[in-house]
Amino acid sequence: MPFSYHKPTSTKCELCDELNESDQASAIIDSHSGKASSANNFPFHNWYNFVLGYSPEFPMFMIEREKIVPTDTVLDPFMGTGTTLVCCKSLGIPSQGIDANDFMVDVARAKLNWQIDVRVLRNYLHEIVERAEEEFSKYNWYSSNQGLSAQLPLTAILNDGQTDVRQFVAQRRPKMLEERYISNKPLAKAYIIGDLIDSQVIEPEVKHLFEIALTAIIVPISNIRYGPGFGVVKPKEDVDVLKIFTAKISTIIKDIEQVTPQQKRTRADVVLGDSRSLGSQFAPNSVKLMITSPPYPGDHEYTKHTRLELIFRGYARNLNEFRTIKQRLLCSSTTNLYKDDDDKLTVLEFESIQNITALISSRLERDKATSGFEKLYTKLVWEYFGGMYKTLSECFHVLQSGGKIALLVSDSHAFKMVHIQTAEILQEIGLKLGYVTPEIILWQRKSTTSHAYMLLENVLILTKP
């Protein structure tokens, strides 16, 4: 599970040098100083921030550029936590989305439920806070040092008849949620708060929102950090979980208070499924614009970036359950490749992909690469673009005539420092499928942690004739 960093076998990229010398284009986004823009500073979007997600600046840019109005429909075939759909709902534009990750779908549904009465949320929060403090006092937290939670008075810890929190956690902690990922005390408090949420007799939508808010703080109270890879930091013995949870709900209440009646009424449909079978979920010729940021061939495995949440929520607590989710995902990592994958069969004729995989193979041979993951690099590239071929084909049928799909994708150096121009190859695939008038717009230049080059993140726009 831990993220392992491997230095690139080459630090120089001739294609990057060539692109930098010839590049005179101004990026749409140039205010992030090479850091990828995120949704963390935007209302509603920051209820849960996915480290590999994108900023609402992108869908807002496309909606304005294409002059989308409330009589149109927007669809996101790689919805994630609903960034595009939240933007549409805020503008009164109907939207639809699909994602393969159960937790992402759960979050999107919560983010898009603006009908909840904030008075109910406040009362529910008040009840949980009062009862949580009482429940915390029933446990022996086995320490009286500075790691002890601020909301527990010393007298509450020394009382007889208390349950040792370690015993409580041992009975509840899933095997895959190891103590080095999240310490006993923060996890115990999260479970206690979760039990209080479950015990409340209240509307399912409200309960669901509180469950998502609790799950959204699991990484902040854990020993896990993303950069963007998965990393374990020095363990925190204790965290004021109740304070963090209360702050999250307070943020949600503040955002919902600003919602207008029209925004509440605006439709936003969320589906769990595989984008490669989009046509089985959405009507043909029904969508004016698709806005999405699909995975790109950067060896990021998306269940790894939501692993704590998936385990805590009970969606996946063993390898087989994780495999079920990963097989719905478009292949973008060596860790979600499987023996019977065959998406590559759709793109074998593309010379650009042949050249990339040949170069990766030559560098593997040159470096005498022997690791199992390295040997899968070329298969991953083939499967990724094959999966995108299938997705773009499905999108073509769902789009209206004259409709467009806008894809935010980054170049990649993930495999032996071989430069993959993702947007350019997807443009080739789009033209093969019958899309017309392709455009590639520079969105931003992104710095990376493994080399000195700035990679281009582009918006590829394809039109259905």
C-alpha positions in Angstrom: 0.0 0.0 0.0 2.7 2.6 0.7 3.8 4.8 -2.1 7.3 4.0 -3.4 9.2 6.7 -5.2 11.5 5.5 -8.0 13.9 8.0 -9.6 13.5 8.3 -13.4 16.1 6.5 -15.4 16.6 9.6 -17.5 16.4 13.2 -16.4 16.6 14.8 -19.8 13.7 15.0 -22.2 14.4 16.2 -25.8 10.7 16.6 -26.5 10.3 18.9 -23.5 13.3 20.9 -24.7 11.8 21.2 -28.1 8.3 22.1 -26.8 9.8 24.7 -24.4 11.8 26.3 -27.2 8.9 26.6 -29.6 6.1 27.3 -27.0 4.8 30.8 -27.2 1.3 30.1 -26.0 -0.2 31.7 -22.9 -1.8 29.3 -20.5 -5.4 29.8 -19.5 -4.3 29.3 -15.9 -1.0 31.0 -15.1 -1.5 32.0 -11.5 -0.6 28.7 -9.7 3.2 28.9 -10.1 3.4 25.4 -11.5 1.2 23.8 -8.8 -1.8 21.9 -10.0 -5.0 23.9 -9.3 -7.4 22.2 -6.8 -10.9 22.5 -5.6 -9.9 23.0 -1.9 -10.7 26.7 -1.8 -14.1 26.6 -3.4 -17.5 26.3 -1.6 -19.2 22.9 -1.9 -16.2 21.5 -3.7 -14.2 21.6 -0.5 -16.5 19.4 1.4 -14.2 16.7 0.2 -11.0 17.5 -1.8 -9.6 14.7 -3.9 -5.8 15.1 -4.3 -5.9 14.2 -8.0 -9.0 16.2 -8.7 -9.2 19.4 -10.7 -10.3 23.0 -10.0 -13.9 24.2 -10.8 -12.1 26.8 -12.9 -12.0 24.3 -15.8 -15.7 23.4 -16.0 -16.7 27.1 -15.4 -14.3 28.1 -18.3 -15.9 25.5 -20.7 -19.5 26.4 -19.7 -18.9 30.1 -20.4 -16.9 29.4 -23.6 -19.6 27.2 -25.1 -22.4 29.4 -23.8 -24.2 26.6 -22.0 -27.7 27.5 -20.7 -30.3 25.9 -18.4 -32.0 24.2 -21.4 -28.8 22.3 -22.2 -27.5 19.2 -20.4 -23.8 18.7 -19.4 -22.3 15.2 -18.6 -19.0 14.2 -17.0 -18.0 10.7 -17.9 -15.2 10.7 -15.2 -17.2 12.5 -12.6 -14.9 12.0 -9.5 -16.4 13.8 -6.6 -18.7 15.9 -8.8 -16.7 19.0 -9.6 -18.4 19.6 -13.0 -21.8 18.8 -11.7 -21.5 21.2 -8.7 -20.5 24.0 -11.1 -23.5 23.2 -13.3 -25.9 23.1 -10.4 -24.7 26.5 -9.1 -25.5 27.9 -12.6 -28.9 26.2 -12.8 -27.7 23.9 -15.6 -28.9 20.2 -15.6 -26.0 17.7 -15.4 -25.2 14.0 -15.2 -22.1 12.1 -14.1 -20.7 8.7 -13.8 -17.8 7.3 -11.9 -16.4 3.8 -11.1 -15.4 4.5 -7.5 -18.1 3.9 -5.0 -16.8 6.5 -2.5 -16.5 9.1 -5.2 -20.2 8.6 -6.2 -21.1 8.8 -2.5 -19.4 12.1 -2.1 -20.9 13.5 -5.3 -24.4 12.7 -4.2 -23.8 14.4 -0.9 -22.3 17.5 -2.5 -25.3 17.8 -4.8 -28.0 17.5 -2.2 -28.8 21.1 -1.5 -32.4 20.5 -0.3 -31.5 19.8 3.3 -32.8 22.1 6.0 -29.8 23.7 7.7 -31.8 24.0 10.9 -31.9 20.2 11.0 -28.2 20.0 10.4 -27.5 22.3 13.3 -29.7 20.5 15.7 -28.2 17.1 14.6 -24.7 18.4 15.0 -25.5 19.8 18.5 -26.9 16.5 19.5 -23.9 14.6 18.3 -21.4 16.9 19.9 -23.1 16.6 23.3 -23.4 12.9 23.1 -19.8 12.4 21.7 -18.3 14.1 24.7 -20.3 11.9 27.0 -19.3 8.8 25.0 -15.7 9.7 25.0 -15.7 9.8 28.8 -16.7 6.1 28.9 -13.3 5.1 27.6 -9.8 4.9 29.2 -7.6 6.6 26.7 -4.5 4.9 28.3 -2.4 8.1 28.4 -2.4 11.4 30.3 0.3 13.1 28.3 0.0 15.9 25.7 -1.3 13.5 23.1 -4.6 13.2 25.0 -7.6 14.9 23.4 -8.3 18.4 24.6 -12.0 17.6 25.1 -11.3 14.9 27.7 -10.8 16.1 31.3 -8.3 14.1 33.3 -11.0 13.0 35.8 -12.9 11.2 33.0 -9.8 9.1 32.2 -9.2 7.9 35.7 -12.7 6.7 36.5 -13.1 3.0 37.1 -15.2 0.8 34.8 -14.1 2.3 31.6 -13.4 0.4 28.4 -9.8 0.5 27.2 -9.8 2.3 23.9 -7.2 -0.1 22.5 -9.6 -3.0 23.1 -12.4 -1.1 21.4 -10.3 -0.4 18.3 -9.0 -3.9 18.1 -12.5 -5.1 17.7 -13.4 -2.6 15.0 -10.2 -1.9 13.0 -10.3 -3.6 9.6 -7.2 -5.6 8.8 -6.2 -3.3 5.9 -6.5 -0.2 8.0 -3.2 -0.6 9.8 -2.3 1.4 12.9 0.6 3.1 11.1 -2.0 4.6 8.7 -4.3 5.9 11.4 -3.5 5.8 15.1 -5.8 4.1 17.7 -7.2 7.3 19.4 -8.3 9.2 16.2 -9.8 6.0 14.8 -11.7 5.3 18.0 -13.1 8.8 18.1 -14.2 8.5 14.4 -15.9 5.2 15.1 -17.7 6.6 18.2 -18.9 9.6 16.2 -20.0 7.2 13.4 -21.9 5.1 15.9 -23.7 8.2 17.1 -24.6 9.2 13.5 -26.0 5.7 12.9 -28.1 5.7 16.1 -30.0 8.9 15.2 -33.5 8.6 13.9 -33.4 11.2 11.1 -33.9 11.6 7.4 -31.6 9.3 5.3 -30.3 12.3 3.3 -29.1 14.1 6.4 -27.6 10.9 7.9 -25.7 10.4 4.6 -24.3 13.9 4.6 -23.0 13.4 8.1 -21.5 10.1 7.2 -19.7 11.7 4.2 -18.5 14.6 6.4 -17.0 12.1 8.8 -15.3 10.1 6.1 -14.0 13.3 4.5 -11.9 13.9 7.6 -10.3 10.4 7.8 -7.2 11.4 5.9 -6.7 14.7 7.8 -6.8 12.8 11.1 -4.6 9.9 9.8 -0.9 9.5 9.3 -1.3 9.6 5.5 -0.3 12.4 3.2 -0.4 12.7 -0.5 2.1 14.5 -2.6 0.5 13.3 -4.9 1.8 9.8 -4.2 0.7 7.9 -1.1 3.0 8.5 1.9 3.1 7.7 5.6 4.2 10.4 8.0 5.2 10.4 11.7 2.3 8.9 13.6 0.0 11.3 15.5 -1.0 9.7 18.8 -4.1 11.8 19.1 -6.2 14.4 17.2 -9.2 16.5 18.2 -11.5 14.6 15.8 -14.7 16.1 17.1 -13.4 19.6 16.5 -12.4 18.8 12.9 -15.7 17.1 12.3 -17.7 20.0 13.7 -15.7 22.4 11.5 -16.5 20.3 8.4 -20.2 20.3 9.1 -20.2 24.0 9.9 -18.6 24.6 6.4 -21.3 22.5 4.8 -24.1 24.5 6.7 -22.6 27.8 5.6 -22.5 26.7 1.9 -26.1 25.4 1.9 -27.3 28.6 3.5 -26.3 30.4 0.3 -28.2 28.2 -2.1 -31.1 29.7 -4.1 -34.4 27.9 -4.8 -33.5 27.6 -8.5 -30.2 26.0 -7.6 -32.0 23.5 -5.3 -34.4 22.5 -8.1 -31.6 22.0 -10.7 -31.3 18.3 -11.6 -27.9 16.6 -11.1 -27.9 12.8 -11.7 -25.1 10.6 -10.4 -24.4 7.0 -11.6 -22.0 4.3 -10.4 -20.5 2.6 -13.4 -17.8 2.3 -16.1 -17.4 5.1 -18.6 -16.5 2.5 -21.2 -20.1 1.5 -21.2 -21.6 5.0 -21.0 -24.3 4.3 -23.6 -26.0 1.8 -21.3 -26.6 4.5 -18.7 -27.4 7.6 -20.7 -29.7 8.3 -23.7 -28.2 8.7 -27.2 -28.0 12.2 -28.7 -29.0 13.7 -25.3 -26.0 15.8 -24.2 -24.8 19.2 -25.4 -21.4 19.3 -23.7 -19.2 16.9 -21.8 -16.6 18.3 -19.4 -14.2 15.9 -17.8 -10.7 15.3 -16.6 -10.1 11.6 -17.2 -7.2 9.7 -15.7 -4.1 10.1 -17.8 -1.1 7.7 -18.1 0.7 8.8 -15.0 0.7 5.6 -13.0 -1.8 6.9 -10.4 -4.0 4.2 -9.0 -7.3 5.9 -8.0 -8.4 3.4 -5.3 -5.1 3.9 -3.6 -5.9 7.6 -3.2 -9.2 6.8 -1.6 -8.1 3.6 0.2 -8.7 4.9 3.7 -12.1 6.2 2.9 -13.2 3.0 1.0 -12.1 0.8 4.0 -13.7 3.1 6.6 -17.0 3.3 4.7 -16.9 -0.5 4.2 -16.9 -0.5 0.4 -13.7 -2.5 0.2 -12.0 -4.2 3.1 -10.1 -6.9 1.3 -8.2 -7.4 -2.0 -11.2 -9.0 -3.8 -13.5 -6.1 -3.0 -10.8 -3.6 -4.2 -10.4 -5.6 -7.4 -14.1 -5.3 -8.1 -13.8 -1.5 -8.0 -10.5 -1.4 -9.9 -11.8 -3.4 -12.8 -14.5 -0.8 -13.4 -11.7 1.9 -13.6 -10.0 3.0 -16.8 -6.5 1.6 -16.6 -4.0 4.3 -15.6 -1.8 2.4 -13.3 0.2 -0.8 -13.2 -1.7 -1.8 -10.1 -5.1 -2.0 -11.9 -3.9 -4.1 -14.8 -5.3 -7.6 -15.1 -4.5 -10.7 -17.2 -7.8 -10.6 -19.2 -7.6 -6.9 -20.1 -8.0 -6.3 -23.8 -8.9 -2.7 -24.4 -5.6 -2.3 -26.3 -7.1 -4.2 -29.2 -9.0 -1.1 -30.3 -5.8 1.0 -30.8 -3.1 -1.4 -32.1 -3.0 0.5 -35.4 -2.0 3.8 -33.9 1.7 4.5 -34.8 2.0 7.1 -32.1 1.3 4.6 -29.4 3.5 2.0 -31.1 6.4 4.5 -31.0 5.9 5.3 -27.3 5.7 1.7 -26.2 8.7 0.8 -28.4 10.7 3.6 -26.7 9.6 2.5 -23.2 10.7 -1.1 -24.1 14.1 0.0 -25.3 14.7 1.9 -22.1 13.6 -1.1 -20.0 16.0 -3.3 -21.9 18.8 -0.7 -21.7 18.4 -0.4 -17.9 17.9 -4.2 -17.5 14.7 -3.4 -15.6 13.5 -6.5 -13.7 10.7 -5.3 -11.4 7.2 -6.7 -12.1 5.7 -3.2 -12.4 8.2 -2.0 -14.9 7.5 -4.9 -17.1 3.9 -3.8 -17.3 4.6 -0.2 -18.4 4.0 -0.9 -22.1 0.8 -2.9 -21.4 -0.5 0.0 -19.3 0.0 2.5 -22.1 -1.8 0.3 -24.6 -4.7 -0.4 -22.1 -5.0 3.2 -21.2 -5.4 4.5 -24.7 -7.6 1.5 -25.6 -9.9 2.3 -22.7 -10.0 6.0 -23.8 -10.9 4.8 -27.3 -13.9 2.9 -25.9 -14.9 5.8 -23.7 -14.8 8.4 -26.5 -16.7 6.0 -28.7 -19.5 5.8 -26.1 -19.4 9.6 -25.6 -19.9 10.1 -29.4 -23.2 8.2 -29.3 -24.5 10.1 -26.2 -23.6 13.6 -27.6 -26.0 15.6 -29.7 -25.0 16.5 -33.2 -22.8 19.6 -32.8 -22.1 18.6 -29.2 -18.6 18.7 -27.8 -16.5 16.9 -25.3 -13.7 18.8 -23.4 -11.0 16.7 -21.8 -8.4 18.2 -19.3 -5.4 15.9 -19.6 -1.7 16.2 -18.8 1.4 15.1 -20.6 3.3 12.3 -18.7 6.8 11.2 -17.9 5.8 8.3 -15.7 7.4 5.5 -17.6 11.2 5.6 -18.0 10.9 9.4 -18.6 9.3 8.7 -22.0 7.2 11.8 -22.9 3.6 11.0 -23.6 1.6 13.8 -25.3 -1.7 12.7 -24.0 -3.9 15.3 -25.7 -2.3 14.8 -29.1 -2.9 11.0 -29.0 -6.4 11.4 -27.8 -7.0 13.8 -30.6 -5.9 11.1 -33.1 -8.3 8.7 -31.5 -11.1 11.2 -31.6 -10.6 11.8 -35.3 -10.6 8.1 -36.0 -13.9 7.8 -34.2 -15.5 10.5 -36.3 -15.1 13.6 -34.2 -14.3 16.8 -36.1 -12.6 20.2 -35.6 -10.3 19.2 -32.7 -8.7 21.9 -30.6 -6.0 21.7 -28.1 -5.8 24.6 -25.6 -2.9 25.0 -23.1 -4.6 25.1 -19.7 -1.5 25.3 -17.4 2.1 24.2 -17.0 2.6 21.8 -14.1 5.7 21.2 -12.1 6.5 17.6 -11.0 8.3 16.0 -8.1 10.6 13.8 -10.2 12.3 16.1 -12.6 12.9 19.8 -13.5 10.6 20.0 -16.5 7.2 21.6 -16.5 4.6 19.3 -18.1 1.8 20.7 -20.2 -1.8 20.2 -19.1 -4.1 20.7 -22.1 -7.8 20.9 -22.8 -8.7 18.8 -25.8 -12.0 19.7 -27.4 -13.7 17.3 -29.9 -16.9 18.0 -31.7 -19.6 15.5 -32.9 -20.6 16.4 -36.5 
